[in-house]
Amino acid sequence: MGKGDRTTFFDIVCNSNPKTIKDLGRKLRLLTVTKIGKYSVYNDKLSNPDKVCKKTVYQLWLHCKRIHECITL
């Protein structure tokens, strides 16, 4: 927990076989929402899913979709 956890998660996914990560789709979904019901996903007020670099998102998608074929659109 702390600064850089989201980036570390992206690095782990991009440097491993995503098929071995259990519930990858749900974990990626949690990175894109701010609240589930009435509960906040992030404690940090500065954390914003919109601040994820588009290049990182594309690289992650390319790795999971085209190289390992483990996610769909």
PQR file of N, CA, C, O and H, with PARSE charges and radii, in Angstrom:
ATOM      1  N   MET A   1       0.837  -1.171   0.000 -0.4000 1.5000
ATOM      2  CA  MET A   1       0.000   0.000   0.000 -0.0000 2.0000
ATOM      3  C   MET A   1       0.887   1.242   0.000  0.5500 1.7000
ATOM      4  O   MET A   1       1.864   1.339   0.743 -0.5500 1.4000
ATOM      5  N   GLY A   2       0.522   2.153  -0.831 -0.4000 1.5000
ATOM      6  CA  GLY A   2       1.281   3.388  -0.847 -0.0000 2.0000
ATOM      7  C   GLY A   2       1.547   3.866  -2.255  0.5500 1.7000
ATOM      8  O   GLY A   2       0.977   3.349  -3.216 -0.5500 1.4000
ATOM      9  H   GLY A   2      -0.271   2.074  -1.434  0.4000 1.0000
ATOM     10  N   LYS A   3       2.394   4.829  -2.371 -0.4000 1.5000
ATOM     11  CA  LYS A   3       2.686   5.444  -3.658 -0.0000 2.0000
ATOM     12  C   LYS A   3       3.334   4.431  -4.607  0.5500 1.7000
ATOM     13  O   LYS A   3       4.300   3.755  -4.252 -0.5500 1.4000
ATOM     14  H   LYS A   3       2.857   5.248  -1.590  0.4000 1.0000
ATOM     15  N   GLY A   4       2.783   4.342  -5.813 -0.4000 1.5000
ATOM     16  CA  GLY A   4       3.369   3.486  -6.825 -0.0000 2.0000
ATOM     17  C   GLY A   4       2.808   2.078  -6.898  0.5500 1.7000
ATOM     18  O   GLY A   4       3.287   1.280  -7.703 -0.5500 1.4000
ATOM     19  H   GLY A   4       1.998   4.891  -6.101  0.4000 1.0000
ATOM     20  N   ASP A   5       1.807   1.740  -6.085 -0.4000 1.5000
ATOM     21  CA  ASP A   5       1.264   0.385  -6.107 -0.0000 2.0000
ATOM     22  C   ASP A   5       0.589   0.063  -7.434  0.5500 1.7000
ATOM     23  O   ASP A   5       0.703  -1.060  -7.924 -0.5500 1.4000
ATOM     24  H   ASP A   5       1.418   2.388  -5.431  0.4000 1.0000
ATOM     25  N   ARG A   6      -0.096   1.008  -8.009 -0.4000 1.5000
ATOM     26  CA  ARG A   6      -0.777   0.778  -9.279 -0.0000 2.0000
ATOM     27  C   ARG A   6       0.243   0.537 -10.388  0.5500 1.7000
ATOM     28  O   ARG A   6       0.056  -0.353 -11.217 -0.5500 1.4000
ATOM     29  H   ARG A   6      -0.188   1.921  -7.611  0.4000 1.0000
ATOM     30  N   THR A   7       1.305   1.310 -10.409 -0.4000 1.5000
ATOM     31  CA  THR A   7       2.370   1.136 -11.394 -0.0000 2.0000
ATOM     32  C   THR A   7       3.054  -0.206 -11.212  0.5500 1.7000
ATOM     33  O   THR A   7       3.390  -0.867 -12.194 -0.5500 1.4000
ATOM     34  H   THR A   7       1.457   2.034  -9.735  0.4000 1.0000
ATOM     35  N   THR A   8       3.264  -0.615  -9.975 -0.4000 1.5000
ATOM     36  CA  THR A   8       3.875  -1.908  -9.691 -0.0000 2.0000
ATOM     37  C   THR A   8       2.987  -3.035 -10.201  0.5500 1.7000
ATOM     38  O   THR A   8       3.489  -4.015 -10.751 -0.5500 1.4000
ATOM     39  H   THR A   8       2.991  -0.077  -9.177  0.4000 1.0000
ATOM     40  N   PHE A   9       1.682  -2.910 -10.026 -0.4000 1.5000
ATOM     41  CA  PHE A   9       0.751  -3.912 -10.526 -0.0000 2.0000
ATOM     42  C   PHE A   9       0.829  -4.006 -12.046  0.5500 1.7000
ATOM     43  O   PHE A   9       0.851  -5.106 -12.597 -0.5500 1.4000
ATOM     44  H   PHE A   9       1.274  -2.113  -9.580  0.4000 1.0000
ATOM     45  N   PHE A  10       0.872  -2.854 -12.732 -0.4000 1.5000
ATOM     46  CA  PHE A  10       0.996  -2.861 -14.187 -0.0000 2.0000
ATOM     47  C   PHE A  10       2.286  -3.550 -14.619  0.5500 1.7000
ATOM     48  O   PHE A  10       2.288  -4.313 -15.584 -0.5500 1.4000
ATOM     49  H   PHE A  10       0.854  -1.960 -12.284  0.4000 1.0000
ATOM     50  N   ASP A  11       3.384  -3.287 -13.911 -0.4000 1.5000
ATOM     51  CA  ASP A  11       4.662  -3.913 -14.247 -0.0000 2.0000
ATOM     52  C   ASP A  11       4.607  -5.426 -14.057  0.5500 1.7000
ATOM     53  O   ASP A  11       5.147  -6.176 -14.870 -0.5500 1.4000
ATOM     54  H   ASP A  11       3.383  -2.667 -13.126  0.4000 1.0000
ATOM     55  N   ILE A  12       3.957  -5.871 -12.993 -0.4000 1.5000
ATOM     56  CA  ILE A  12       3.841  -7.310 -12.743 -0.0000 2.0000
ATOM     57  C   ILE A  12       3.054  -7.977 -13.866  0.5500 1.7000
ATOM     58  O   ILE A  12       3.440  -9.041 -14.349 -0.5500 1.4000
ATOM     59  H   ILE A  12       3.518  -5.261 -12.333  0.4000 1.0000
ATOM     60  N   VAL A  13       1.965  -7.362 -14.277 -0.4000 1.5000
ATOM     61  CA  VAL A  13       1.142  -7.936 -15.347 -0.0000 2.0000
ATOM     62  C   VAL A  13       1.919  -7.968 -16.659  0.5500 1.7000
ATOM     63  O   VAL A  13       1.876  -8.965 -17.380 -0.5500 1.4000
ATOM     64  H   VAL A  13       1.651  -6.497 -13.885  0.4000 1.0000
ATOM     65  N   CYS A  14       2.625  -6.893 -16.972 -0.4000 1.5000
ATOM     66  CA  CYS A  14       3.345  -6.805 -18.243 -0.0000 2.0000
ATOM     67  C   CYS A  14       4.596  -7.675 -18.285  0.5500 1.7000
ATOM     68  O   CYS A  14       5.068  -8.016 -19.369 -0.5500 1.4000
ATOM     69  H   CYS A  14       2.661  -6.083 -16.387  0.4000 1.0000
ATOM     70  N   ASN A  15       5.132  -8.036 -17.145 -0.4000 1.5000
ATOM     71  CA  ASN A  15       6.356  -8.840 -17.119 -0.0000 2.0000
ATOM     72  C   ASN A  15       6.102 -10.303 -16.783  0.5500 1.7000
ATOM     73  O   ASN A  15       7.046 -11.054 -16.540 -0.5500 1.4000
ATOM     74  H   ASN A  15       4.749  -7.760 -16.264  0.4000 1.0000
ATOM     75  N   SER A  16       4.840 -10.715 -16.769 -0.4000 1.5000
ATOM     76  CA  SER A  16       4.519 -12.102 -16.483 -0.0000 2.0000
ATOM     77  C   SER A  16       3.452 -12.590 -17.458  0.5500 1.7000
ATOM     78  O   SER A  16       3.008 -11.850 -18.336 -0.5500 1.4000
ATOM     79  H   SER A  16       4.073 -10.105 -16.967  0.4000 1.0000
ATOM     80  N   ASN A  17       3.061 -13.819 -17.290 -0.4000 1.5000
ATOM     81  CA  ASN A  17       1.980 -14.365 -18.099 -0.0000 2.0000
ATOM     82  C   ASN A  17       0.663 -14.006 -17.425  0.5500 1.7000
ATOM     83  O   ASN A  17       0.375 -14.518 -16.343 -0.5500 1.4000
ATOM     84  H   ASN A  17       3.422 -14.419 -16.577  0.4000 1.0000
ATOM     85  N   PRO A  18      -0.142 -13.143 -18.031 -0.5600 1.5000
ATOM     86  CA  PRO A  18      -1.387 -12.706 -17.400  0.2800 2.0000
ATOM     87  C   PRO A  18      -2.385 -13.839 -17.167  0.5500 1.7000
ATOM     88  O   PRO A  18      -3.284 -13.703 -16.338 -0.5500 1.4000
ATOM     89  N   LYS A  19      -2.242 -14.948 -17.881 -0.4000 1.5000
ATOM     90  CA  LYS A  19      -3.150 -16.074 -17.684 -0.0000 2.0000
ATOM     91  C   LYS A  19      -2.992 -16.694 -16.307  0.5500 1.7000
ATOM     92  O   LYS A  19      -3.895 -17.380 -15.829 -0.5500 1.4000
ATOM     93  H   LYS A  19      -1.512 -15.058 -18.555  0.4000 1.0000
ATOM     94  N   THR A  20      -1.856 -16.460 -15.662 -0.4000 1.5000
ATOM     95  CA  THR A  20      -1.607 -17.034 -14.342 -0.0000 2.0000
ATOM     96  C   THR A  20      -2.136 -16.155 -13.214  0.5500 1.7000
ATOM     97  O   THR A  20      -2.139 -16.584 -12.060 -0.5500 1.4000
ATOM     98  H   THR A  20      -1.122 -15.902 -16.049  0.4000 1.0000
ATOM     99  N   ILE A  21      -2.582 -14.940 -13.516 -0.4000 1.5000
ATOM    100  CA  ILE A  21      -3.101 -14.032 -12.499 -0.0000 2.0000
ATOM    101  C   ILE A  21      -4.602 -14.278 -12.350  0.5500 1.7000
ATOM    102  O   ILE A  21      -5.372 -14.053 -13.284 -0.5500 1.4000
ATOM    103  H   ILE A  21      -2.579 -14.592 -14.453  0.4000 1.0000
ATOM    104  N   LYS A  22      -4.998 -14.729 -11.195 -0.4000 1.5000
ATOM    105  CA  LYS A  22      -6.399 -15.067 -10.942 -0.0000 2.0000
ATOM    106  C   LYS A  22      -7.262 -13.800 -10.937  0.5500 1.7000
ATOM    107  O   LYS A  22      -6.894 -12.794 -10.331 -0.5500 1.4000
ATOM    108  H   LYS A  22      -4.373 -14.911 -10.436  0.4000 1.0000
ATOM    109  N   ASP A  23      -8.400 -13.858 -11.611 -0.4000 1.5000
ATOM    110  CA  ASP A  23      -9.366 -12.760 -11.687 -0.0000 2.0000
ATOM    111  C   ASP A  23      -8.738 -11.455 -12.183  0.5500 1.7000
ATOM    112  O   ASP A  23      -8.982 -10.392 -11.611 -0.5500 1.4000
ATOM    113  H   ASP A  23      -8.699 -14.676 -12.104  0.4000 1.0000
ATOM    114  N   LEU A  24      -7.944 -11.532 -13.227 -0.4000 1.5000
ATOM    115  CA  LEU A  24      -7.266 -10.346 -13.759 -0.0000 2.0000
ATOM    116  C   LEU A  24      -8.271  -9.286 -14.207  0.5500 1.7000
ATOM    117  O   LEU A  24      -8.069  -8.097 -13.962 -0.5500 1.4000
ATOM    118  H   LEU A  24      -7.746 -12.395 -13.692  0.4000 1.0000
ATOM    119  N   GLY A  25      -9.335  -9.703 -14.852 -0.4000 1.5000
ATOM    120  CA  GLY A  25     -10.340  -8.741 -15.324 -0.0000 2.0000
ATOM    121  C   GLY A  25     -10.948  -7.936 -14.198  0.5500 1.7000
ATOM    122  O   GLY A  25     -11.139  -6.727 -14.329 -0.5500 1.4000
ATOM    123  H   GLY A  25      -9.499 -10.669 -15.051  0.4000 1.0000
ATOM    124  N   ARG A  26     -11.254  -8.593 -13.091 -0.4000 1.5000
ATOM    125  CA  ARG A  26     -11.835  -7.882 -11.945 -0.0000 2.0000
ATOM    126  C   ARG A  26     -10.821  -6.943 -11.297  0.5500 1.7000
ATOM    127  O   ARG A  26     -11.174  -5.852 -10.850 -0.5500 1.4000
ATOM    128  H   ARG A  26     -11.099  -9.575 -12.985  0.4000 1.0000
ATOM    129  N   LYS A  27      -9.579  -7.366 -11.251 -0.4000 1.5000
ATOM    130  CA  LYS A  27      -8.538  -6.507 -10.669 -0.0000 2.0000
ATOM    131  C   LYS A  27      -8.316  -5.274 -11.526  0.5500 1.7000
ATOM    132  O   LYS A  27      -8.130  -4.173 -11.007 -0.5500 1.4000
ATOM    133  H   LYS A  27      -9.292  -8.253 -11.614  0.4000 1.0000
ATOM    134  N   LEU A  28      -8.334  -5.457 -12.835 -0.4000 1.5000
ATOM    135  CA  LEU A  28      -8.197  -4.308 -13.725 -0.0000 2.0000
ATOM    136  C   LEU A  28      -9.403  -3.384 -13.613  0.5500 1.7000
ATOM    137  O   LEU A  28      -9.263  -2.165 -13.705 -0.5500 1.4000
ATOM    138  H   LEU A  28      -8.484  -6.351 -13.257  0.4000 1.0000
ATOM    139  N   ARG A  29     -10.571  -3.950 -13.417 -0.4000 1.5000
ATOM    140  CA  ARG A  29     -11.790  -3.144 -13.246 -0.0000 2.0000
ATOM    141  C   ARG A  29     -11.698  -2.268 -11.997  0.5500 1.7000
ATOM    142  O   ARG A  29     -12.140  -1.119 -12.010 -0.5500 1.4000
ATOM    143  H   ARG A  29     -10.686  -4.941 -13.342  0.4000 1.0000
ATOM    144  N   LEU A  30     -11.129  -2.802 -10.931 -0.4000 1.5000
ATOM    145  CA  LEU A  30     -10.983  -2.014  -9.702 -0.0000 2.0000
ATOM    146  C   LEU A  30     -10.080  -0.797  -9.904  0.5500 1.7000
ATOM    147  O   LEU A  30     -10.212   0.198  -9.191 -0.5500 1.4000
ATOM    148  H   LEU A  30     -10.770  -3.735 -10.921  0.4000 1.0000
ATOM    149  N   LEU A  31      -9.170  -0.872 -10.866 -0.4000 1.5000
ATOM    150  CA  LEU A  31      -8.289   0.256 -11.135 -0.0000 2.0000
ATOM    151  C   LEU A  31      -8.997   1.393 -11.853  0.5500 1.7000
ATOM    152  O   LEU A  31      -8.478   2.507 -11.921 -0.5500 1.4000
ATOM    153  H   LEU A  31      -9.064  -1.681 -11.445  0.4000 1.0000
ATOM    154  N   THR A  32     -10.189   1.116 -12.392 -0.4000 1.5000
ATOM    155  CA  THR A  32     -10.894   2.125 -13.183 -0.0000 2.0000
ATOM    156  C   THR A  32     -12.070   2.757 -12.455  0.5500 1.7000
ATOM    157  O   THR A  32     -12.694   3.671 -12.993 -0.5500 1.4000
ATOM    158  H   THR A  32     -10.611   0.211 -12.337  0.4000 1.0000
ATOM    159  N   VAL A  33     -12.392   2.300 -11.254 -0.4000 1.5000
ATOM    160  CA  VAL A  33     -13.520   2.866 -10.519 -0.0000 2.0000
ATOM    161  C   VAL A  33     -13.026   3.594  -9.273  0.5500 1.7000
ATOM    162  O   VAL A  33     -11.943   3.306  -8.763 -0.5500 1.4000
ATOM    163  H   VAL A  33     -11.885   1.557 -10.818  0.4000 1.0000
ATOM    164  N   THR A  34     -13.816   4.525  -8.798 -0.4000 1.5000
ATOM    165  CA  THR A  34     -13.454   5.237  -7.571 -0.0000 2.0000
ATOM    166  C   THR A  34     -14.274   4.765  -6.381  0.5500 1.7000
ATOM    167  O   THR A  34     -13.821   4.828  -5.238 -0.5500 1.4000
ATOM    168  H   THR A  34     -14.696   4.759  -9.212  0.4000 1.0000
ATOM    169  N   LYS A  35     -15.503   4.284  -6.663 -0.4000 1.5000
ATOM    170  CA  LYS A  35     -16.372   3.817  -5.583 -0.0000 2.0000
ATOM    171  C   LYS A  35     -17.061   2.529  -5.985  0.5500 1.7000
ATOM    172  O   LYS A  35     -17.350   2.306  -7.160 -0.5500 1.4000
ATOM    173  H   LYS A  35     -15.871   4.232  -7.591  0.4000 1.0000
ATOM    174  N   ILE A  36     -17.320   1.686  -5.004 -0.4000 1.5000
ATOM    175  CA  ILE A  36     -18.157   0.506  -5.171 -0.0000 2.0000
ATOM    176  C   ILE A  36     -19.286   0.683  -4.171  0.5500 1.7000
ATOM    177  O   ILE A  36     -19.090   0.602  -2.959 -0.5500 1.4000
ATOM    178  H   ILE A  36     -17.085   1.866  -4.049  0.4000 1.0000
ATOM    179  N   GLY A  37     -20.478   0.927  -4.713 -0.4000 1.5000
ATOM    180  CA  GLY A  37     -21.598   1.256  -3.832 -0.0000 2.0000
ATOM    181  C   GLY A  37     -21.337   2.600  -3.184  0.5500 1.7000
ATOM    182  O   GLY A  37     -21.122   3.599  -3.871 -0.5500 1.4000
ATOM    183  H   GLY A  37     -20.637   0.993  -5.698  0.4000 1.0000
ATOM    184  N   LYS A  38     -21.355   2.623  -1.868 -0.4000 1.5000
ATOM    185  CA  LYS A  38     -21.078   3.883  -1.161 -0.0000 2.0000
ATOM    186  C   LYS A  38     -19.660   3.938  -0.598  0.5500 1.7000
ATOM    187  O   LYS A  38     -19.288   4.910   0.059 -0.5500 1.4000
ATOM    188  H   LYS A  38     -21.530   1.812  -1.310  0.4000 1.0000
ATOM    189  N   TYR A  39     -18.866   2.890  -0.857 -0.4000 1.5000
ATOM    190  CA  TYR A  39     -17.518   2.807  -0.307 -0.0000 2.0000
ATOM    191  C   TYR A  39     -16.469   3.231  -1.334  0.5500 1.7000
ATOM    192  O   TYR A  39     -16.548   2.861  -2.505 -0.5500 1.4000
ATOM    193  H   TYR A  39     -19.169   2.101  -1.391  0.4000 1.0000
ATOM    194  N   SER A  40     -15.502   3.999  -0.888 -0.4000 1.5000
ATOM    195  CA  SER A  40     -14.418   4.450  -1.747 -0.0000 2.0000
ATOM    196  C   SER A  40     -13.390   3.328  -1.904  0.5500 1.7000
ATOM    197  O   SER A  40     -13.056   2.644  -0.937 -0.5500 1.4000
ATOM    198  H   SER A  40     -15.437   4.299   0.063  0.4000 1.0000
ATOM    199  N   VAL A  41     -12.897   3.147  -3.122 -0.4000 1.5000
ATOM    200  CA  VAL A  41     -11.903   2.110  -3.390 -0.0000 2.0000
ATOM    201  C   VAL A  41     -10.538   2.539  -2.855  0.5500 1.7000
ATOM    202  O   VAL A  41      -9.808   1.726  -2.287 -0.5500 1.4000
ATOM    203  H   VAL A  41     -13.169   3.702  -3.908  0.4000 1.0000
ATOM    204  N   TYR A  42     -10.197   3.794  -3.033 -0.4000 1.5000
ATOM    205  CA  TYR A  42      -8.895   4.320  -2.616 -0.0000 2.0000
ATOM    206  C   TYR A  42      -9.037   5.215  -1.396  0.5500 1.7000
ATOM    207  O   TYR A  42      -9.966   6.018  -1.312 -0.5500 1.4000
ATOM    208  H   TYR A  42     -10.789   4.454  -3.494  0.4000 1.0000
ATOM    209  N   ASN A  43      -8.118   5.075  -0.456 -0.4000 1.5000
ATOM    210  CA  ASN A  43      -8.078   5.960   0.701 -0.0000 2.0000
ATOM    211  C   ASN A  43      -7.412   7.291   0.353  0.5500 1.7000
ATOM    212  O   ASN A  43      -7.724   8.326   0.942 -0.5500 1.4000
ATOM    213  H   ASN A  43      -7.363   4.423  -0.525  0.4000 1.0000
ATOM    214  N   ASP A  44      -6.514   7.250  -0.590 -0.4000 1.5000
ATOM    215  CA  ASP A  44      -5.764   8.431  -0.984 -0.0000 2.0000
ATOM    216  C   ASP A  44      -6.652   9.359  -1.814  0.5500 1.7000
ATOM    217  O   ASP A  44      -7.194   8.942  -2.838 -0.5500 1.4000
ATOM    218  H   ASP A  44      -6.261   6.410  -1.068  0.4000 1.0000
ATOM    219  N   LYS A  45      -6.800  10.585  -1.392 -0.4000 1.5000
ATOM    220  CA  LYS A  45      -7.653  11.542  -2.099 -0.0000 2.0000
ATOM    221  C   LYS A  45      -7.065  11.936  -3.454  0.5500 1.7000
ATOM    222  O   LYS A  45      -7.806  12.347  -4.346 -0.5500 1.4000
ATOM    223  H   LYS A  45      -6.359  10.924  -0.561  0.4000 1.0000
ATOM    224  N   LEU A  46      -5.742  11.816  -3.622 -0.4000 1.5000
ATOM    225  CA  LEU A  46      -5.094  12.194  -4.871 -0.0000 2.0000
ATOM    226  C   LEU A  46      -5.166  11.093  -5.920  0.5500 1.7000
ATOM    227  O   LEU A  46      -4.886  11.340  -7.093 -0.5500 1.4000
ATOM    228  H   LEU A  46      -5.140  11.482  -2.897  0.4000 1.0000
ATOM    229  N   SER A  47      -5.536   9.891  -5.517 -0.4000 1.5000
ATOM    230  CA  SER A  47      -5.613   8.778  -6.456 -0.0000 2.0000
ATOM    231  C   SER A  47      -6.820   8.952  -7.363  0.5500 1.7000
ATOM    232  O   SER A  47      -7.951   9.096  -6.900 -0.5500 1.4000
ATOM    233  H   SER A  47      -5.763   9.691  -4.564  0.4000 1.0000
ATOM    234  N   ASN A  48      -6.558   8.938  -8.644 -0.4000 1.5000
ATOM    235  CA  ASN A  48      -7.612   9.158  -9.620 -0.0000 2.0000
ATOM    236  C   ASN A  48      -7.385   8.188 -10.790  0.5500 1.7000
ATOM    237  O   ASN A  48      -6.322   8.223 -11.410 -0.5500 1.4000
ATOM    238  H   ASN A  48      -5.639   8.821  -9.020  0.4000 1.0000
ATOM    239  N   PRO A  49      -8.356   7.327 -11.102 -0.5600 1.5000
ATOM    240  CA  PRO A  49      -8.181   6.389 -12.216  0.2800 2.0000
ATOM    241  C   PRO A  49      -7.959   7.078 -13.557  0.5500 1.7000
ATOM    242  O   PRO A  49      -7.383   6.480 -14.466 -0.5500 1.4000
ATOM    243  N   ASP A  50      -8.402   8.315 -13.695 -0.4000 1.5000
ATOM    244  CA  ASP A  50      -8.212   9.035 -14.954 -0.0000 2.0000
ATOM    245  C   ASP A  50      -6.765   9.461 -15.164  0.5500 1.7000
ATOM    246  O   ASP A  50      -6.393   9.845 -16.273 -0.5500 1.4000
ATOM    247  H   ASP A  50      -8.870   8.800 -12.956  0.4000 1.0000
ATOM    248  N   LYS A  51      -5.941   9.400 -14.120 -0.4000 1.5000
ATOM    249  CA  LYS A  51      -4.549   9.821 -14.225 -0.0000 2.0000
ATOM    250  C   LYS A  51      -3.623   8.727 -14.746  0.5500 1.7000
ATOM    251  O   LYS A  51      -2.421   8.953 -14.883 -0.5500 1.4000
ATOM    252  H   LYS A  51      -6.242   9.088 -13.219  0.4000 1.0000
ATOM    253  N   VAL A  52      -4.163   7.549 -15.036 -0.4000 1.5000
ATOM    254  CA  VAL A  52      -3.339   6.475 -15.577 -0.0000 2.0000
ATOM    255  C   VAL A  52      -2.946   6.851 -17.001  0.5500 1.7000
ATOM    256  O   VAL A  52      -3.789   7.230 -17.813 -0.5500 1.4000
ATOM    257  H   VAL A  52      -5.140   7.366 -14.924  0.4000 1.0000
ATOM    258  N   CYS A  53      -1.672   6.741 -17.285 -0.4000 1.5000
ATOM    259  CA  CYS A  53      -1.135   7.113 -18.591 -0.0000 2.0000
ATOM    260  C   CYS A  53      -1.752   6.233 -19.682  0.5500 1.7000
ATOM    261  O   CYS A  53      -1.812   5.012 -19.536 -0.5500 1.4000
ATOM    262  H   CYS A  53      -0.987   6.433 -16.626  0.4000 1.0000
ATOM    263  N   LYS A  54      -2.206   6.847 -20.763 -0.4000 1.5000
ATOM    264  CA  LYS A  54      -2.831   6.098 -21.850 -0.0000 2.0000
ATOM    265  C   LYS A  54      -1.843   5.138 -22.502  0.5500 1.7000
ATOM    266  O   LYS A  54      -2.236   4.076 -22.985 -0.5500 1.4000
ATOM    267  H   LYS A  54      -2.157   7.839 -20.881  0.4000 1.0000
ATOM    268  N   LYS A  55      -0.577   5.501 -22.518 -0.4000 1.5000
ATOM    269  CA  LYS A  55       0.454   4.617 -23.073 -0.0000 2.0000
ATOM    270  C   LYS A  55       0.560   3.343 -22.238  0.5500 1.7000
ATOM    271  O   LYS A  55       0.731   2.256 -22.790 -0.5500 1.4000
ATOM    272  H   LYS A  55      -0.258   6.364 -22.125  0.4000 1.0000
ATOM    273  N   THR A  56       0.462   3.465 -20.924 -0.4000 1.5000
ATOM    274  CA  THR A  56       0.509   2.316 -20.035 -0.0000 2.0000
ATOM    275  C   THR A  56      -0.696   1.413 -20.241  0.5500 1.7000
ATOM    276  O   THR A  56      -0.562   0.189 -20.271 -0.5500 1.4000
ATOM    277  H   THR A  56       0.323   4.348 -20.475  0.4000 1.0000
ATOM    278  N   VAL A  57      -1.881   2.015 -20.384 -0.4000 1.5000
ATOM    279  CA  VAL A  57      -3.095   1.239 -20.611 -0.0000 2.0000
ATOM    280  C   VAL A  57      -2.990   0.483 -21.929  0.5500 1.7000
ATOM    281  O   VAL A  57      -3.351  -0.692 -21.992 -0.5500 1.4000
ATOM    282  H   VAL A  57      -1.990   3.009 -20.359  0.4000 1.0000
ATOM    283  N   TYR A  58      -2.503   1.134 -22.983 -0.4000 1.5000
ATOM    284  CA  TYR A  58      -2.358   0.478 -24.277 -0.0000 2.0000
ATOM    285  C   TYR A  58      -1.338  -0.651 -24.202  0.5500 1.7000
ATOM    286  O   TYR A  58      -1.557  -1.727 -24.759 -0.5500 1.4000
ATOM    287  H   TYR A  58      -2.209   2.088 -22.932  0.4000 1.0000
ATOM    288  N   GLN A  59      -0.231  -0.411 -23.519 -0.4000 1.5000
ATOM    289  CA  GLN A  59       0.797  -1.438 -23.369 -0.0000 2.0000
ATOM    290  C   GLN A  59       0.248  -2.647 -22.613  0.5500 1.7000
ATOM    291  O   GLN A  59       0.528  -3.787 -22.984 -0.5500 1.4000
ATOM    292  H   GLN A  59      -0.053   0.462 -23.066  0.4000 1.0000
ATOM    293  N   LEU A  60      -0.512  -2.413 -21.582 -0.4000 1.5000
ATOM    294  CA  LEU A  60      -1.132  -3.481 -20.804 -0.0000 2.0000
ATOM    295  C   LEU A  60      -2.123  -4.265 -21.665  0.5500 1.7000
ATOM    296  O   LEU A  60      -2.129  -5.496 -21.648 -0.5500 1.4000
ATOM    297  H   LEU A  60      -0.739  -1.486 -21.281  0.4000 1.0000
ATOM    298  N   TRP A  61      -2.960  -3.547 -22.416 -0.4000 1.5000
ATOM    299  CA  TRP A  61      -3.926  -4.204 -23.290 -0.0000 2.0000
ATOM    300  C   TRP A  61      -3.216  -5.020 -24.363  0.5500 1.7000
ATOM    301  O   TRP A  61      -3.602  -6.158 -24.629 -0.5500 1.4000
ATOM    302  H   TRP A  61      -2.956  -2.547 -22.429  0.4000 1.0000
ATOM    303  N   LEU A  62      -2.191  -4.457 -24.978 -0.4000 1.5000
ATOM    304  CA  LEU A  62      -1.441  -5.140 -26.022 -0.0000 2.0000
ATOM    305  C   LEU A  62      -0.825  -6.429 -25.492  0.5500 1.7000
ATOM    306  O   LEU A  62      -0.852  -7.461 -26.163 -0.5500 1.4000
ATOM    307  H   LEU A  62      -1.877  -3.532 -24.762  0.4000 1.0000
ATOM    308  N   HIS A  63      -0.278  -6.364 -24.305 -0.4000 1.5000
ATOM    309  CA  HIS A  63       0.346  -7.535 -23.686 -0.0000 2.0000
ATOM    310  C   HIS A  63      -0.686  -8.618 -23.383  0.5500 1.7000
ATOM    311  O   HIS A  63      -0.444  -9.799 -23.633 -0.5500 1.4000
ATOM    312  H   HIS A  63      -0.255  -5.525 -23.761  0.4000 1.0000
ATOM    313  N   CYS A  64      -1.829  -8.217 -22.847 -0.4000 1.5000
ATOM    314  CA  CYS A  64      -2.851  -9.198 -22.454 -0.0000 2.0000
ATOM    315  C   CYS A  64      -3.665  -9.712 -23.635  0.5500 1.7000
ATOM    316  O   CYS A  64      -4.052 -10.880 -23.648 -0.5500 1.4000
ATOM    317  H   CYS A  64      -2.026  -7.258 -22.644  0.4000 1.0000
ATOM    318  N   LYS A  65      -3.932  -8.873 -24.616 -0.4000 1.5000
ATOM    319  CA  LYS A  65      -4.804  -9.253 -25.722 -0.0000 2.0000
ATOM    320  C   LYS A  65      -4.046  -9.919 -26.859  0.5500 1.7000
ATOM    321  O   LYS A  65      -4.395 -11.021 -27.282 -0.5500 1.4000
ATOM    322  H   LYS A  65      -3.618  -7.924 -24.605  0.4000 1.0000
ATOM    323  N   ARG A  66      -3.033  -9.269 -27.343 -0.4000 1.5000
ATOM    324  CA  ARG A  66      -2.372  -9.770 -28.541 -0.0000 2.0000
ATOM    325  C   ARG A  66      -1.284 -10.797 -28.259  0.5500 1.7000
ATOM    326  O   ARG A  66      -1.138 -11.754 -29.020 -0.5500 1.4000
ATOM    327  H   ARG A  66      -2.749  -8.374 -27.000  0.4000 1.0000
ATOM    328  N   ILE A  67      -0.541 -10.629 -27.215 -0.4000 1.5000
ATOM    329  CA  ILE A  67       0.559 -11.553 -26.939 -0.0000 2.0000
ATOM    330  C   ILE A  67       0.053 -12.813 -26.253  0.5500 1.7000
ATOM    331  O   ILE A  67       0.393 -13.920 -26.671 -0.5500 1.4000
ATOM    332  H   ILE A  67      -0.660  -9.852 -26.597  0.4000 1.0000
ATOM    333  N   HIS A  68      -0.751 -12.664 -25.211 -0.4000 1.5000
ATOM    334  CA  HIS A  68      -1.196 -13.826 -24.435 -0.0000 2.0000
ATOM    335  C   HIS A  68      -2.645 -14.232 -24.683  0.5500 1.7000
ATOM    336  O   HIS A  68      -3.068 -15.305 -24.252 -0.5500 1.4000
ATOM    337  H   HIS A  68      -1.027 -11.765 -24.871  0.4000 1.0000
ATOM    338  N   GLU A  69      -3.403 -13.394 -25.367 -0.4000 1.5000
ATOM    339  CA  GLU A  69      -4.798 -13.663 -25.703 -0.0000 2.0000
ATOM    340  C   GLU A  69      -5.610 -14.122 -24.481  0.5500 1.7000
ATOM    341  O   GLU A  69      -6.281 -15.154 -24.516 -0.5500 1.4000
ATOM    342  H   GLU A  69      -3.060 -12.523 -25.717  0.4000 1.0000
ATOM    343  N   CYS A  70      -5.534 -13.336 -23.407 -0.4000 1.5000
ATOM    344  CA  CYS A  70      -6.241 -13.723 -22.187 -0.0000 2.0000
ATOM    345  C   CYS A  70      -7.387 -12.781 -21.827  0.5500 1.7000
ATOM    346  O   CYS A  70      -8.154 -13.079 -20.912 -0.5500 1.4000
ATOM    347  H   CYS A  70      -4.989 -12.498 -23.378  0.4000 1.0000
ATOM    348  N   ILE A  71      -7.521 -11.643 -22.527 -0.4000 1.5000
ATOM    349  CA  ILE A  71      -8.651 -10.746 -22.291 -0.0000 2.0000
ATOM    350  C   ILE A  71      -9.275 -10.381 -23.624  0.5500 1.7000
ATOM    351  O   ILE A  71      -8.654 -10.523 -24.677 -0.5500 1.4000
ATOM    352  H   ILE A  71      -6.897 -11.401 -23.270  0.4000 1.0000
ATOM    353  N   THR A  72     -10.498  -9.915 -23.567 -0.4000 1.5000
ATOM    354  CA  THR A  72     -11.183  -9.423 -24.762 -0.0000 2.0000
ATOM    355  C   THR A  72     -11.544  -7.970 -24.542  0.5500 1.7000
ATOM    356  O   THR A  72     -11.328  -7.425 -23.460 -0.5500 1.4000
ATOM    357  H   THR A  72     -11.003  -9.800 -22.711  0.4000 1.0000
ATOM    358  N   LEU A  73     -12.087  -7.352 -25.553 -0.4000 1.5000
ATOM    359  CA  LEU A  73     -12.511  -5.965 -25.410 -0.0000 2.0000
ATOM    360  C   LEU A  73     -13.681  -5.907 -24.470  0.5500 1.7000
ATOM    361  O   LEU A  73     -14.204  -4.825 -24.202 -0.5500 1.4000
ATOM    362  H   LEU A  73     -12.263  -7.795 -26.432  0.4000 1.0000
TER
END
